[in-house]
Amino acid sequence: MEAKLYRITQIQESTILLRLRCGFEVLFASNNGECRIEEGFERFVAAKLRHSPLAFKLQSEPVLFLDGHVVVNSLVNNTLFRSENGKEPRTVGDVLPKVAKKTGKTKSSSSMRVFDVETMEVQGQPSTESVTSPTLSSEGDLSVATLVKVPVDAIVALEKTDEASSVHAKLLQGLMDHMELIRFCMIKFKQAGKVVAVEPFHFRPLNNEYIVTTYYPTGMDETELETFRRSLHVCLELPTNRPLFRRGNMYRFNDTETRGGYLLNVHEGHSTVSPIGGQLALVQGLYSYHHYMQDRFDDNGWGCAYRSLQTVCSWFNLQGYTSKPIPNHRDIQQILVDVGDKQPKFVGSKQWIGSMEVSYVLNNYLGVESKIMFVSSGAELKEKARELAVHFENQGTPIMIGGGVLAHTILGVDFNSNTGDVRFLILDPHYTGAEDLEVILKKGWCGWKKTDFWDPMAYYNLCMPQRPSVI
């Protein structure tokens, strides 16, 4: 696979990322129905990037990167000014503010910071061009000019010790590299007589110490991109039995703490150090927290299993296994009627569902198979700790558990094989409050529970979804 179809950005704990998002208009000529993509990009790069007085500005701070130097507190009535003392900052660490947005909550990225950057004309006018799909025309054998707006989302990695005067050149090179990515994507996926619109995606497969950036044709189905994604897996020596480069796998910078209003991975607010000296086995990847009273829907007292199922569905969606939306209560009920498990009057009711119904919905709606574990009492769950740990290590999916009149989601286990002591990481769908992470963690709506959390007089069924082997 040609490396120009993707770009690797290496990251470390000390890395500072500049994220440049902008749009440019590129003019393409078509002759005899064939769009001259190479020529259009060459003309654009020469005119706009190599010979244009392009500058870059931090969105959050009055810092302007020019060719060979940096201006701080630079914009006053659209006029450029140097730093107040007349001296330019020497290093990146001197320029960027100490408080910045985090790119993630994982240990490996906890020190990595990201700053948004925008393009700017030297005259002081920021780039505000929007990105839209191209419109093409055809006039037989005549040469036709088409103006296409292309999106750029470039990542540039810096260290605090880098020379501040070099930042402009690195951003400009990053911009040019991404124009190459866009050019190759348009050529690879071009369609007869027209240029395809493209969109950028960043991925951090398996939480590795690098970010992969590539461009996909807008609107192209995931199945049509399978060969290209497989090439990425092989080229980067990544597993070929799980999706890592589907649109749903895109890396989420910390400008997205929620997804559609739902909190993501609330358990990451807890310590990863075992209090019992055990081995932690946790859910892998992202999920969204679903609980009572969300979506302006009152399911208090009967909808806990529905909410747990929604959390499980969100996991498959966020890992890229499906692009289907999270089903609501009525959708879930209709599925159970369609598969013959329930009577038509079940739709619109407030009847409970259990682990078996959850497995039916996962299979029918997402094509996901599940393993069902039966436990005769809550006290017996302690004996299943090792098996649950294996599930999280191999499958990594959230587990829906139902017993008595309650349902919960298990996100992990902490098992000490020497003492037999066990803790269960529980996500509780019975929470009725706002999306307040601090309250959820402090009040125990997501937290580690001892074995006495489970009712010793109730039997439990666990729905353990299995990963499909797809790419």
Long-range contacts (C-beta under 8 A, 24 or more apart in sequence): 1-231, 1-232, 1-234, 1-235, 2-184, 4-180, 4-181, 4-184, 5-181, 5-184, 5-185, 5-188, 5-214, 5-228, 6-181, 6-212, 6-213, 6-214, 6-232, 7-155, 7-177, 7-178, 7-181, 7-212, 7-213, 7-214, 8-210, 8-211, 8-212, 8-213, 9-155, 9-156, 9-157, 9-210, 9-211, 9-212, 9-213, 10-157, 10-209, 10-210, 11-109, 11-112, 11-157, 11-209, 11-210, 11-211, 12-112, 12-209, 13-108, 13-109, 13-110, 13-111, 13-112, 14-111, 14-112, 14-159, 14-160, 15-112, 15-157, 15-158, 15-159, 16-92, 16-96, 16-100, 16-112, 16-113, 16-114, 16-115, 16-157, 16-158, 16-159, 16-160, 17-103, 17-112, 17-113, 17-114, 17-115, 17-155, 17-156, 17-157, 17-158, 18-114, 18-115, 18-117, 18-155, 18-156, 18-158, 18-167, 18-171, 18-174, 19-114, 19-115, 19-116, 19-117, 19-153, 19-154, 19-155, 19-156, 19-253, 20-56, 20-117, 20-118, 20-119, 20-152, 20-153, 20-154, 20-155, 20-156, 20-171, 20-174, 20-175, 21-116, 21-117, 21-118, 21-151, 21-152, 21-153, 21-154, 22-118, 22-119, 22-127, 22-129, 22-151, 22-152, 23-127, 23-129, 23-130, 23-131, 23-149, 23-150, 23-151, 23-152, 24-48, 24-129, 24-149, 24-150, 24-152, 24-179, 25-129, 25-147, 25-148, 25-149, 25-150, 26-147, 26-148, 26-149, 26-150, 27-145, 27-146, 27-147, 27-148, 28-145, 28-146, 28-147, 28-148, 28-195, 29-143, 29-144, 29-145, 29-146, 30-136, 30-138, 30-143, 30-144, 30-145, 30-146, 30-193, 31-141, 31-143, 31-144, 32-141, 33-138, 33-192, 33-193, 34-193, 35-136, 35-146, 35-190, 35-193, 35-194, 35-195, 37-183, 37-186, 37-187, 37-190, 37-195, 38-183, 38-187, 40-148, 41-179, 41-180, 41-182, 41-183, 44-179, 45-176, 45-179, 49-172, 49-175, 49-176, 49-179, 53-121, 53-122, 54-119, 54-120, 54-121, 54-122, 54-172, 55-119, 55-120, 55-121, 55-122, 55-168, 56-117, 56-118, 56-119, 56-120, 56-167, 56-168, 56-171, 56-172, 57-117, 57-118, 57-120, 57-126, 58-96, 58-115, 58-116, 58-117, 59-115, 59-116, 59-117, 59-118, 60-97, 60-115, 60-116, 61-96, 61-97, 61-115, 63-95, 63-96, 64-120, 65-117, 65-167, 65-168, 65-171, 66-122, 66-168, 67-168, 67-169, 68-165, 68-168, 68-169, 69-164, 69-165, 69-168, 70-95, 70-164, 70-165, 70-167, 70-168, 75-124, 78-123, 78-124, 78-125, 79-124, 80-122, 80-124, 88-164, 88-165, 89-164, 90-163, 90-164, 91-160, 91-161, 91-162, 91-163, 91-164, 92-158, 92-159, 92-160, 92-161, 92-162, 92-163, 92-164, 92-167, 93-160, 93-161, 94-164, 95-164, 95-167, 101-253, 101-254, 101-255, 102-254, 103-253, 103-254, 104-204, 104-253, 104-254, 105-265, 105-268, 106-207, 106-268, 107-272, 108-207, 108-209, 114-253, 114-254, 117-171, 119-175, 133-197, 133-218, 134-194, 134-195, 134-197, 136-193, 136-194, 136-195, 138-193, 146-195, 148-195, 148-197, 150-179, 150-182, 150-198, 151-198, 151-199, 151-200, 152-178, 152-179, 152-182, 152-200, 153-178, 153-200, 153-202, 153-213, 154-178, 154-213, 155-202, 155-211, 155-213, 178-213, 181-213, 181-214, 181-215, 182-215, 185-214, 185-215, 185-216, 185-217, 188-228, 189-217, 189-220, 196-220, 201-245, 201-247, 201-250, 202-250, 202-251, 202-253, 203-244, 203-245, 203-249, 203-250, 203-251, 204-251, 205-236, 205-238, 205-244, 205-245, 205-249, 206-238, 206-239, 206-244, 211-251, 212-236, 212-245, 214-245, 216-247, 222-246, 222-247, 222-323, 226-471, 229-471, 230-471, 233-471, 240-471, 241-467, 241-469, 241-470, 241-471, 242-319, 242-467, 242-469, 242-470, 242-471, 243-319, 243-320, 243-321, 243-470, 243-471, 244-320, 244-471, 245-320, 246-320, 246-321, 247-320, 247-323, 248-317, 248-318, 248-319, 248-320, 248-321, 248-322, 248-323, 249-319, 249-320, 252-286, 258-435, 259-288, 259-314, 259-318, 260-288, 261-435, 262-288, 262-289, 262-290, 262-294, 262-314, 262-435, 263-288, 263-289, 263-435, 263-437, 263-440, 264-288, 264-289, 264-318, 266-427, 266-437, 266-440, 266-441, 266-446, 267-411, 267-412, 267-425, 267-427, 267-446, 269-437, 269-441, 269-446, 270-425, 270-441, 270-446, 270-447, 270-448, 274-414, 274-416, 274-423, 275-414, 275-423, 275-448, 276-414, 276-416, 276-419, 276-421, 276-422, 276-423, 277-416, 277-418, 277-419, 278-414, 278-415, 278-416, 278-417, 278-421, 278-422, 278-423, 279-389, 279-414, 279-415, 279-416, 279-417, 280-412, 280-413, 280-414, 281-388, 281-389, 281-390, 281-391, 281-392, 281-393, 281-412, 281-413, 281-414, 281-415, 282-392, 282-411, 282-412, 282-425, 283-315, 283-392, 283-396, 283-397, 283-398, 283-411, 283-412, 284-392, 284-396, 284-397, 285-315, 285-318, 285-319, 285-396, 286-314, 286-315, 286-318, 286-319, 287-311, 287-312, 287-314, 287-315, 287-318, 287-398, 288-314, 288-318, 288-326, 289-427, 289-435, 289-440, 289-446, 290-314, 290-326, 290-429, 291-428, 291-429, 291-430, 291-431, 291-432, 291-445, 292-429, 292-430, 292-431, 292-432, 293-432, 295-328, 297-328, 297-329, 299-329, 299-350, 300-432, 301-350, 302-350, 302-351, 302-352, 303-329, 303-350, 303-429, 304-406, 304-407, 304-408, 304-429, 304-430, 305-352, 305-353, 305-354, 305-355, 305-357, 305-358, 305-400, 305-402, 305-407, 305-429, 306-332, 306-353, 307-407, 307-429, 308-358, 308-398, 308-400, 308-401, 308-407, 308-408, 308-409, 308-427, 308-429, 309-353, 309-358, 309-361, 309-362, 309-400, 311-398, 311-409, 311-427, 311-429, 312-358, 312-362, 312-397, 312-398, 312-400, 312-409, 312-463, 312-465, 313-362, 313-365, 313-366, 315-397, 315-398, 315-465, 316-366, 316-368, 316-397, 316-465, 321-366, 321-368, 321-467, 321-468, 321-470, 322-366, 324-365, 324-366, 327-361, 327-365, 331-365, 332-361, 335-360, 335-361, 335-364, 335-365, 336-360, 336-361, 338-364, 339-364, 352-405, 354-402, 354-407, 354-461, 355-400, 355-401, 355-402, 355-461, 355-462, 355-463, 356-461, 356-463, 358-400, 358-402, 358-463, 359-463, 359-465, 362-463, 362-465, 367-468, 368-465, 368-466, 368-468, 369-465, 369-466, 369-468, 370-463, 370-464, 370-465, 370-466, 371-464, 371-466, 372-461, 372-462, 372-463, 372-464, 373-461, 373-462, 373-464, 374-459, 374-460, 374-461, 374-462, 375-403, 375-459, 375-460, 375-461, 375-462, 376-459, 377-455, 377-456, 377-457, 377-458, 377-459, 377-460, 378-403, 378-451, 378-453, 378-454, 378-455, 378-456, 378-457, 378-458, 378-460, 379-451, 379-454, 379-456, 381-422, 381-424, 381-451, 381-454, 381-460, 382-420, 382-422, 382-451, 384-462, 385-413, 385-415, 385-422, 386-415, 386-417, 388-413, 389-413, 389-415, 391-464, 395-464, 395-465, 395-466, 395-467, 396-467, 397-464, 397-465, 397-466, 397-467, 398-427, 398-465, 399-462, 399-463, 399-464, 399-465, 400-462, 400-463, 401-460, 401-461, 401-462, 401-463, 402-460, 402-461, 402-463, 403-454, 403-455, 403-458, 403-459, 403-460, 403-461, 404-455, 404-457, 404-458, 406-430, 410-462, 411-446, 414-448, 422-450, 422-451, 423-448, 423-449, 423-450, 424-448, 424-449, 424-451, 424-453, 425-449, 426-453
